[in-house]
Every structure is written in structure tokens, then in C-alpha cells.
Amino acid sequence: MKRHKTTITNLLCSSMMRALLLLLMTLSGSSSLALFDEGSGRTSHYMRRLSAGIDLPYTDPLVEAPPGENAPQQVHITQGDILGKAVIVSWITDQPSAPKVWYGIKQGDYHWVKEGRTSQYSFYNYTSGFIHRVTLDSLQYNTKYYYKIGEVTVREFWFTTPPGIGPDIAYTFGLIGDLGQSYDSVTTLEHYAQSSGKCLLYVGDLSYADNYPFYYQVRWDTWSRLIESSAAYQPWIWTSGNHEIEFLPEVGETKIFKSFKARFPTPYKASNSTSQLWYSIKRGSAHIIVLASYSSYGIFSPQWTWLQTELSTVDRNVTPWLIVLLHCPWYNSNAASYMAGESMRVVFEQMVVTSQVDVVFAGHVHAYERTFPVSNILYNITNGLCIPELNPAAPTYIVIGDGGNNEGPSSTFTEPQPNYSAYREASFGHGLFDIKNRTHAIWTWHRNQDGEPVVADSVILYNKVWYA
């Protein structure tokens, strides 16, 4: 592999590189873009409401069912294969309906039709509507497709396929976690809608239906209607969280992740996974691995075995950016769920560092935090080397569980701030991972209290393989 050998010192001496960095700062809207991960971290004392939020009422137009007889609702799409040339379209109807999608490259002119399958599920005293799922495959890259669904009442949407797979393809991913369906959630979605994000990487905890008595499943319906304005038009890449477990044995509900699995398909078989909860996709210049924090991950478990194999298949000549999504963070200095992801980190971190993963995104904690590249892989029980250390070869860890759910922000950080923590703030918002080429990407975090163009935190990330 041909690697980038220029040193940081030489780059700083280059007037061309300085101009490029200034341009990137301007394009990101930030006056404080961190050029290099050096120096001490910062805790933001920005003041905002810290109390719990309020969920949207069932009568709010944002979560009401669309008008029309047996109208398709809760429409969302996700990537349907490993290469980005397929899309899974999902929706629900109250009454039986043909699981068909008509689609084409001109609005109103649908040359193709695909048929899928329909299912239902029950949870306690609730039975879902008819859940339809259709995979549109053999799509062309960099193409806008229009699609329609429904028989009596027809609804139309569109999506754009990625530009392809390749090392220098520029592409922008959105990041949201722990969204819920509060008024703060609405603000997050409205801000993200104004952004340049083309595909949303969602890091778990979706509807928070389990915050209601008997895990009231109607709140899955309202949540899915809420996100339709985004998720029907660009793929949402799903990660499971603890609020998707829904284990309620006192009423006979012992099949975990039942609602999540019924409603939100993933292309797990395309990456030879045996579970809908862990899988991988490629999109643009990124290879994205989704892990499950609440499924077995011990040595020789199915998830551990799959990850070991999956990492060996990554070709950084084709997809130089290696991204991991999971729910429970491995590095987190917030008092909320402090060290909750520690057991998974112990099992997986050596593989992640050895494979030169660039960035790990997590949710769970309802605040924002970005680390410097950090690892803690030297401990062997007897040597006492169990303190996280700054390690340029290790990933940057970003907690983005600040989507806006009704539990409110996690406002208490541990003190003093650990040396691995670069920036932390207890505010709601979303993030953008903007890949420029094989060597550089820009991460920006946008808090809800600001306008979308305002960047509250940002950093240029250097690819672990190609910028060396």
C-alpha cells in the first residue's frame, strides 16, 4: 500500500497546506477547528435547560398517522447490501396491502416494481400494523430515485444512492443517538435536516417506548412517524441500544429486541453476520462496522468471532476510513453510565487498535464528548498497566447520545477531566463526519441551541493508514 509519508512538521511549513486548513475551517463554519489532537481537554460550561424533556402528545401533527384510506406510514429506508447498491424500504399499513414499491429515475415515471414481504408482531396486548419490507437492488450509484408505495392511498418519496466505493470519494455522514420523541428531539431533527448529511449513522436507543407502562408499543408507531421526514429520504444505519431490549417477563415478553427486529431491518447477511444486530456496510470511502453492546460479546461468542473475521476483510486501499458504531461507550467521563461499556472494551479494544480503526461512535450517555486518540490495552492482570494512555495509533472516541430524549441531558461529568477527554458538554445536538479524501475528514458537532451552521466542537481527523 502506498502511504502518506509527509510529516506534520513539513505540512505546517507548506503554505498550501495552511491555506487548505484555513479553507476547511471556513467551510465547517468553525473559528476553533482543532488541527491536531494535542494539549489538554475542555469542559464546556455552556448553560442550557437540564431538566427532563416532554414527549410529543399523540395528537401532535408530527406523530399523527397520515390522512387517507390505509395510507402507508412510518416509511424509512436503510442500506440493503454491503456496497450501497441496494435499499430496503420499510413501511406500515393499518390494513393488509401489497408489499410493493414502484420506482424510477423521474418523478411520477416508475419503470420498475419490486415486491417484498409483510409481517406483524405482538407484544403484550399490542399487535402491530402490517409491516412491509421491500429490497430495491441493482441500483446505479450517484442516482436520484423516486419511489411510491400504497394502493388506495399512494405516497411518493425519493432517495439518492452513494457516489460509489473508492478511496478518495468525499461523503458526509450524519450522527445521532438516543433521539426519543420529545420537543428536543424535534429540534435535533430540524437541525439535521438543514445539514449536509447524506446518510445517518444512528447509534442506538430509538423510541424510548420502554419508558412507558408495559413498554407501550404505540410509542414505536409515533416515533417512526416522527423520523419519516428524514428516514424516508436517506438511509438510517441502525445500531441497537438498551432501550431496544424490552425484556418484560412478568407479562410473558422474554424475546429481547422483538420490536426493533420486526421494524428495522439491516443487511446483516451481506456481511456474513448471523444476527441483525451486528453487521457491516461500505459507503463511499468508509467501511462501517455496527456492533451490539447488549448481545453476547465474550471471546468465541458469535459476535466476537464475526468481528475478528470482518476486520480481516477490510481493504484500506478501497475503503480507507474504518468506522465502528456501538451504543454503550468504551470511553466516557460522564457520571452517567460511567464505565458501563468497560467489559466490552476489554474484549474488543485490542482488535480495534490493531486494525487501526479511525473513529468509534457511541451513544447511551445523554451528552456530547470527544476524546483524543486513546487506548488501554497493556494490562495483563499482573503488570498494573491499566490507565488509558494517549495513543496516536488508537481511535478517536465520540459519544453522541445527545439526540434529545425525554430523560434530559446527562449533566454531571467526573472531575478532574481525564487526559484522554478532548471536549465534553451536556447539550443536545447532532454530528457530521465529513470525509474529504483518503487522508482527512472533518468532524463537527452542532448543539441544538445554535443555528445549524454554528459548530460547537470540531476536529480534523487523520486517517490511521494513509496519513502516516
Buried (B, 14 or more C-beta within 10 A) or exposed (E): EEEBEEEEEEBEEEEEBEEBBEEBBEBBBBEEBBBEBEEEBBBBEEEBEEEEBEBBEEEBEBBBBBEEEBBBBBBBBBBBBBBBBBBBBBBBBEEEBBBBBBBBBEEEEBEBBBEBEBEEBEBBEBEBBBBBBBBBEEBEBEEEBBBBBBBEBEBBBBBBBBBBBBBEBEBBBBBBBBBBBBBBBBBBBEBBEEBEBBBBBBBBBBBBBBBEEBBBBEBBBBBBBBBBEBBBBBBBBBBBBBBBBBEBEEEEBEEBBBBBBBBBBBBBEBBEBEBBBBBBBBBBBBBBBBBBBBBEBEEEEBBBEBBBEBBEEBEBEEBBBBBBBBBBBBBBBBBBBBEBBBBBBBBBBBBBBEBBBBBBBBBBBBBBBBBBBBBBBEEEEEEEEEEBBBBEEBBBBBBBBBBBBBBBBBBEBEEEBBBBBBBBBBBBBBBBBBBBBBBBBBBBBBBBBBEBEEBBBBBBBBBBBBBB
